[in-house]
Amino acid sequence: MRELSHMISLLDIKFTKEIFTEKELLKEIPVSRATFHRYKAEWCSKGGSLSEMGMFQLKNSRRRFWLAGKFLTWLVSHKVLDKGAFDYEQLDQEQSLLVVNKLEGLNDNR
């Protein structure tokens, strides 16, 4: 866990805001919509909660919102640092690392 928090602090990613709709989150964090939905489905099938990925819903609201920092932490923890046993898991790891690197580059330009 220390490795994760150290990696996130090294990134020091600044988002345009903290709370996003799903559509806004996917513009801010460059993950394809299909990949994002696959990540959610895989996580839930393993017994995980979408709230652990950064999703929340306001009381009496149908809209779902996302905490960008929490999602990025989840992405690094479960896709970048997690060594996959299968080819597709290793591909996920490589793609997620590219996303984080791209975010760092975008953040440098802000």
Protein Blocks (a to p, Z undefined) as FASTA:
>chain_A
ZZmmmmmmmnopacfbfbdcfklmmmmmccdfklmmmmmmmmmmnopafklnopacdehi
abdcddfklmmmmmmmmmmmpccfbfklmmmmmmmmmmmmmmmmmmmmZZ
